[in-house]
C-alpha cells in the first residue's frame, strides 16, 4: 500500500514538473514560467505543466495557432508570441484562456484572426497586435474587453474602422494605431471626432493618416477637412398611369426607390412572394433592359428587373408576384429601408367594399395617401398596401419603357382594360 502511494506521489510530482524538452520551466517571483523563446519551433509543443501562468514562444517559426493549442495551460496569464511567422489564428485557439491578462501577437503575418475568441478574454489588460497584416476589425471585436488598458494596432493594413469599435474599452488608456492605410471617406469621420475628444493617449497622430483618396493622401486624420456626409434616406413610390387611363391584366408593375445619401448608397431589393424570397443587388439590367453579366436568368431575362436609377419593373404582373417589395439603401453611415405590399383583386369578388370602406375611413382620419405629380406616396412611416382592382374584360397589352424608367405618358408602365382602382393604404 505504501509503495502504491509513493508511486502516485511520483506520478503527480512528474506531472507538476513536466516540461517540453525544448523549453525551460520553473518558478520566478511566484509565477510558473515556461520559456520556449528562440528555440526554432514550428509548432506549440505539448507537455506543459497545468499550472503555468507565463508562456513565452517568441522568436520561433510558428506558422499558425490551431484550436486547442493552449488547452494544457488554462491558468495562463501572460502569452508572448511575437516575432513568429503566424498567418492565421483559428477559432478556439485562444478562447480557453479566460485568465489571460497579457497577449503579444506583434511582428507576425496575421491576416486571419478569430476575433470571437477575444469575447472570452474578459481579464485581458494588454493586447499587442501591431506589425501584422490585419485589414479588418469587426465592430464587436472588443465587446468583452472592459479591463483592457493598452491596445496596439499600428503597422497593419486597416483601411476603415466601424463606428463604435472602441466604445466597450472603458479602461483603455493607451492606443497605438498609426501607420495604417486609412481610406478617408465618410466612414472614418467618427474616428477623427472620437480621437480628438477622448482622454485615451494616442501617440504619433501625424502618422495616423490618409492613403486615399489621392487628394487627401498623407493628410493626418486630426486635420481631415469636413466631408459632405449623410446617412441614406429612401422613398418608395408607385407611379400609376395618368388619371382616367385604363388597365388590363398582364400589365407591368413599376416601383421606384428614390435614394439619397453621401457617399452614394448601394441599393438592394428584397422581394417576398408566395413562391419565396428574392434578393437583388441593383442594377441587374442596363438602361436598355438587357441583363447585366451575372444576372441572366434561365428564361433569358430576370423576372424582376432592377434599373440603376432605382426603378423596379415586373412584366406580366400576376398573383404569383403578390407580396412585399422592399428597397434597402446602405452606405458607410448606415442604412434605410422602405416597403410596400402589393396585392391583386378583381371587382365583384367580395373584397372591394371592405377595402374601400377602410380606405375612406383613413381619409376621414387624415391618413392614407396623397398624390404629387401623378405619383402616389404614403403619408406615414408605416408599411403600405397597394390594392389593384382589375377588370377581367379585354385582352392584355404590352408595356413600353425608355432609358430604364417608365415613360411620362405611360407613367408606371401600367396598361389597363376598363376599370381600375389603385389605392395606397397605410397600415392596411
Residue pairs with C-beta under 8 A, 6 or more apart in sequence:
15 49
15 50
16 49
16 51
17 25
17 49
18 25
18 47
18 48
18 49
19 25
19 34
19 47
19 48
19 49
20 34
20 36
20 45
20 46
20 47
20 48
21 45
21 47
22 36
22 39
22 41
22 45
23 34
23 35
23 36
23 39
23 45
23 48
24 34
24 35
24 36
25 32
25 33
25 34
25 35
25 48
25 49
25 52
26 32
26 33
27 33
31 53
31 54
31 77
32 49
32 51
32 52
32 53
32 54
33 52
33 53
33 54
33 55
33 56
34 48
34 49
34 52
34 54
34 55
34 56
34 73
35 56
36 45
36 55
36 56
36 57
36 60
37 56
37 57
37 58
37 59
37 60
37 80
38 58
38 59
38 60
39 60
40 60
40 61
41 57
41 60
41 61
41 62
42 60
42 61
42 62
42 63
43 62
44 57
44 62
44 65
44 66
44 69
44 70
46 72
47 72
48 55
48 72
48 73
50 72
50 73
50 74
50 75
51 75
52 73
52 75
52 76
53 75
53 76
53 77
53 78
53 99
54 76
54 77
54 78
54 80
55 70
55 73
55 76
55 78
55 79
55 80
56 80
57 79
57 80
57 81
57 84
58 80
58 81
58 82
58 83
58 84
58 104
59 82
59 83
59 84
60 83
60 84
61 84
61 85
62 81
62 84
62 85
62 86
63 84
63 85
63 86
63 87
64 86
64 87
64 88
64 89
64 90
65 81
65 86
65 88
65 89
65 90
65 93
65 94
66 90
66 93
67 90
67 91
67 92
67 93
68 92
68 93
68 96
69 93
70 76
70 79
70 93
70 94
70 96
70 97
71 96
73 97
74 96
74 97
74 98
74 99
75 99
76 97
76 99
76 100
77 99
77 100
77 101
77 102
77 123
78 100
78 101
78 102
79 97
79 100
79 102
79 103
79 104
80 102
80 104
81 103
81 104
81 105
81 108
82 104
82 105
82 106
82 107
82 108
82 128
83 106
83 107
83 108
84 107
84 108
85 108
85 109
86 105
86 108
86 109
86 110
87 108
87 109
87 110
87 111
87 112
87 133
88 110
88 111
88 112
88 113
89 105
89 110
89 112
89 113
89 114
89 117
90 114
91 114
91 116
91 117
92 114
92 117
93 114
93 117
94 100
94 103
94 114
94 117
94 118
94 120
94 121
95 114
95 116
95 117
95 120
96 120
97 120
97 121
98 120
98 121
98 122
98 123
99 123
100 121
100 123
100 124
101 123
101 124
101 125
101 126
102 124
102 125
102 126
103 121
103 124
103 126
103 127
103 128
104 126
104 128
105 128
105 129
105 132
106 128
106 129
106 130
106 131
106 132
106 152
107 130
107 131
107 132
108 131
108 132
109 132
109 133
110 129
110 132
110 133
110 134
111 132
111 133
111 134
111 135
111 157
113 129
113 134
115 137
115 138
115 141
118 124
118 127
118 141
118 142
118 144
118 145
119 143
119 144
120 144
121 144
121 145
122 144
122 145
122 146
122 147
123 147
124 145
124 147
124 148
125 147
125 148
125 149
125 150
125 171
126 148
126 149
126 150
127 145
127 148
127 150
127 151
127 152
128 150
128 152
129 151
129 152
129 153
129 156
130 152
130 153
130 154
130 155
130 156
130 176
131 154
131 155
131 156
132 155
132 156
133 156
133 157
134 153
134 156
134 157
134 158
135 156
135 157
135 158
135 159
136 158
136 160
137 153
137 158
137 161
137 162
137 165
138 162
139 162
139 163
139 164
139 165
141 165
142 148
142 151
142 165
142 166
142 168
142 169
143 168
144 168
145 168
145 169
146 168
146 169
146 170
146 171
147 171
148 169
148 171
148 172
149 171
149 172
149 173
149 174
150 172
150 173
150 174
150 175
151 166
151 169
151 172
151 174
151 175
151 176
152 175
152 176
153 175
153 176
153 177
153 180
154 176
154 177
154 178
154 179
154 180
154 204
155 178
155 179
155 180
156 180
157 180
157 181
158 177
158 180
158 181
158 182
159 180
159 181
159 182
159 183
159 211
160 182
160 183
160 185
160 187
160 188
160 332
161 187
161 188
161 190
161 191
163 187
163 190
163 191
164 190
166 172
166 175
166 194
166 200
172 200
173 199
173 200
173 201
174 200
174 201
175 200
175 201
175 202
176 202
176 203
176 204
177 202
177 208
178 203
178 204
178 205
178 207
178 208
179 204
179 207
180 208
181 211
181 212
182 188
182 208
182 209
182 210
182 211
182 221
183 210
183 211
183 212
183 213
184 210
184 211
184 212
184 213
184 216
184 219
184 221
184 224
184 227
185 213
185 227
185 263
185 332
186 227
186 229
186 262
186 263
186 331
186 332
186 333
187 332
187 333
188 221
188 224
189 224
189 227
189 229
191 221
192 221
192 222
192 224
195 202
195 205
195 208
195 221
195 222
196 222
202 208
205 220
205 221
205 222
206 220
206 222
207 220
208 220
208 221
208 222
209 218
209 219
209 220
209 221
210 216
210 217
210 218
210 219
210 220
210 221
210 224
211 217
216 224
219 225
228 262
229 262
229 263
229 332
229 333
230 260
230 261
230 262
230 333
231 261
231 331
231 333
231 334
231 335
231 336
232 259
232 260
232 261
232 265
232 329
232 330
232 331
232 333
232 334
232 335
232 336
233 259
233 260
233 261
233 329
233 336
234 257
234 258
234 259
234 260
234 327
234 328
234 329
234 336
234 337
234 338
235 257
235 258
235 338
235 377
236 255
236 256
236 257
236 258
236 325
236 326
236 327
236 338
236 339
236 340
236 384
237 255
237 256
237 257
237 258
237 375
237 376
237 377
238 254
238 255
238 256
238 340
238 375
238 376
238 386
238 412
238 422
238 424
239 254
239 256
239 374
239 375
239 376
239 406
239 411
239 412
240 374
240 376
240 411
240 412
240 414
240 420
240 422
241 247
241 410
241 411
241 412
241 414
241 415
241 416
242 374
242 409
242 411
243 374
245 414
245 416
245 420
246 394
246 416
246 417
246 418
246 419
246 420
247 388
247 390
247 391
247 414
247 415
247 416
247 417
247 420
248 390
248 391
248 394
248 395
248 396
248 397
248 415
248 416
248 417
248 418
249 318
249 390
249 392
249 396
249 417
250 316
250 317
250 318
250 396
250 397
250 415
251 316
251 317
251 396
251 397
251 399
251 413
251 414
251 415
251 416
252 313
252 314
252 315
252 316
252 317
252 399
252 401
252 413
252 414
252 415
253 313
253 314
253 317
253 321
253 342
253 412
253 413
253 414
254 311
254 312
254 313
254 314
254 406
254 412
254 413
254 414
255 311
255 312
255 325
255 327
255 340
256 309
256 310
256 311
256 312
256 405
256 406
257 267
257 269
257 310
257 311
257 312
257 327
257 329
257 338
258 310
259 265
259 267
259 310
259 327
259 329
261 329
261 331
261 333
261 336
262 331
263 331
263 332
264 331
265 329
265 330
265 331
265 335
265 336
266 281
266 329
266 330
266 331
267 281
267 282
267 306
267 310
267 327
267 328
267 329
268 279
268 280
268 281
268 282
268 327
268 328
268 329
268 330
269 278
269 279
269 280
269 282
269 304
269 306
269 312
269 325
269 326
269 327
269 328
270 277
270 278
270 279
270 324
270 325
270 326
270 327
270 328
271 277
271 278
271 279
271 280
271 304
271 323
271 324
271 325
271 326
272 323
272 324
272 326
273 320
273 321
273 322
273 323
274 319
274 320
274 322
274 323
275 320
278 303
278 304
280 302
280 304
280 306
280 312
282 306
282 307
282 308
282 310
282 312
283 292
283 306
283 307
283 308
283 404
284 291
284 292
284 295
284 302
284 304
284 305
284 306
285 291
285 292
285 295
285 302
285 305
285 306
285 307
285 404
286 292
286 308
286 404
287 307
287 308
287 403
287 404
288 404
289 305
289 401
289 404
291 297
291 300
291 301
291 302
295 302
296 302
297 303
303 314
304 312
304 313
304 314
305 312
305 313
305 314
305 315
306 312
307 313
307 404
307 405
308 404
309 404
309 405
310 327
311 404
311 405
311 406
312 325
312 327
313 399
313 401
313 406
313 413
314 321
315 399
316 396
317 344
318 344
319 344
321 342
322 342
322 343
322 344
323 341
323 342
324 339
324 340
324 341
324 342
324 383
325 339
325 340
325 341
325 342
326 337
326 338
326 339
326 340
327 337
327 338
327 339
328 335
328 336
328 337
329 335
329 336
329 337
339 383
339 384
340 378
340 383
340 384
340 385
340 386
340 424
341 383
341 384
341 385
341 386
341 428
342 385
342 386
342 388
343 385
343 386
343 387
343 388
344 388
344 390
345 351
345 352
345 355
345 387
345 388
345 389
345 390
346 389
346 390
346 391
346 392
347 389
347 390
347 391
347 419
347 421
352 389
352 421
355 387
355 423
355 425
355 428
356 421
356 423
358 425
358 428
359 368
359 423
359 425
362 368
362 425
362 426
367 379
367 380
367 426
367 427
368 379
368 424
368 425
368 426
369 376
369 377
369 378
369 379
369 384
369 423
369 424
369 425
369 426
370 376
370 377
370 379
371 377
374 411
375 411
376 422
376 424
377 424
378 384
378 424
378 426
379 426
380 426
380 427
382 426
382 427
383 426
383 427
384 424
384 425
384 426
384 428
385 423
385 424
385 425
385 426
385 428
386 422
386 423
386 424
387 421
387 422
387 423
387 425
387 428
388 420
388 422
389 419
389 420
389 421
389 422
390 416
390 417
390 420
391 416
391 417
391 418
391 419
391 420
392 417
393 417
393 418
394 417
394 418
396 415
397 415
398 415
399 410
399 413
399 414
399 415
400 407
400 410
400 413
401 407
401 413
406 412
406 413
407 413
414 420
